[in-house]
Amino acid sequence: MSADERLRLDKWLWAARLFKTRAKAKEAITGGKVHTDGQRAKPAKEISVGTMLRVRRGDDEVLLEVTMLSEQRRGAAEAAELYRETPASIEARTEAQARRKAAREAIELPASRPDRRDRRALERIKRGTSE
């Protein structure tokens, strides 16, 4: 495709392997998880090279610049060439991952699974009885 051509947003997100299916890409767009150039998008929104996308997937939000267009879904290496993530987005994403990892490490896990007596005691606490 040439640089002056345009492509549907949901089709590009699928081809860039940001979503597993076009239906999931459309669902994310209609759910407000994808913004183009700072505005909420629709699945049929036509994008071109240079368009800035903000895509939220799970806990992560990435800011991407469209570098190439493709209607076909190809391998991951080729799909990664369709966009470029901004340095600020990479930094924010790695900081968020580090915070989540630190929060997981702060949680103290029990040494083993509860045995029968412990499970029954937990059930009594949940029910609010002291049998």
N, C-alpha and C positions, 0 to 999 in steps of 0.2 A: 504494500500500500504506500502511496506517496504521502508526503507531509501535510498536504492540504485536504486530505480525505478525513472523513469523520466516521465514528463507530458508536454503536449503542453502548452505554455504560455497563449494563448487565452482561453483555457478551464479552466486553473487554475484561471485566473482573474475572469471569470464568476462564478466559484464555490466558490471563496472567496468573492463574492458579491461586488466586486469593480466596476463592470459594470453590467447593467441590463440584457444584452443579449450577447451572444458570438459575434454577428455581431458588436455590439458597442465596445467590447473589441478589436476585430480585427481592426476596424476603428481607434481606439486610438493608437494601436501599429503601424500600417502603417503610421499614421499621426505623428509619432515621439514623442508621449506622454509617452511612456514606454521604459525604458532602463534597461538592465540586466547587472549587474556587470560593469557598467560604459559605456556600448556600446549600440547603438541603436539596437532594437530587431526586429525580424520578428514573425508573429503569430504562425508559426510552431516551433519556437525555443523551445527546450526541456529544462525544468528547473528541478532542484532537490532540496532537502532540503539543506538549507544554501545559496541558491542563493539570492543575493541582488537585489532588484528592486527599481527603481525610477519611480513613477507613478504621472503624472500631471493630475488633474481633476479640471477644472475651474481655479480658482485663487490659489488653493492649490497644493502643491507638497509634496508627502510623500515618505520617504525612508523606505522600508520594507525588512525584512528578512523572507524568506520562512521557516516555521517551520514544516509544514506537507503538503502532497499532497492529493488531492481529485478530482475525476472526476465528482462527483455528487454535485449538488447545494443543500445545506441543510439550516437549520435555521441560523439566524444571529449570534447566540451565538456559534454555531459550526463553522461557517465560520470565525469568529474572531480568532479562535484557529489555523487557517492555516498560520497565519503570525504574526510577531511582528514588530511594528513600533519603530524605533530607538529613543532614548531620544532627540537627536539633532533635529530630524525631528519634534517631538512633540513640542519642544520649538519654532522652527522656524514657525510652523503652527499657534500656539497660538499668537505669536507676530504679524504675518500677519493679523490674525483676529482682534486683538486689533487695529492695524493701520487702517483697513477698517472701523471699528466701529467708531473710532475717526473722520475719514474723513466724514462719514455720519452725525455725530452730528454737524460738522462744517458748514454744508449746512443749510442755513436759508430758511425754507419753508414759503410760504405765509400763512396768517391766514385763507383764504378761497379761493374757486375757483373763477376765474374771472367771472364777470357778462357780460351781453351782450355788454355793452359799452367798457369794458376792452378788451374783445375778439376781437372786431372790431378794436380797436386801435392797438392791437398786429398784426392783419392781415395787417393793413396799414404799420406797421413797417417792416414786413416780405417782403411785395411787394415792399417797397421802395417808396411808394407814400405818399403824405401828404394831401389828399383830404379834 
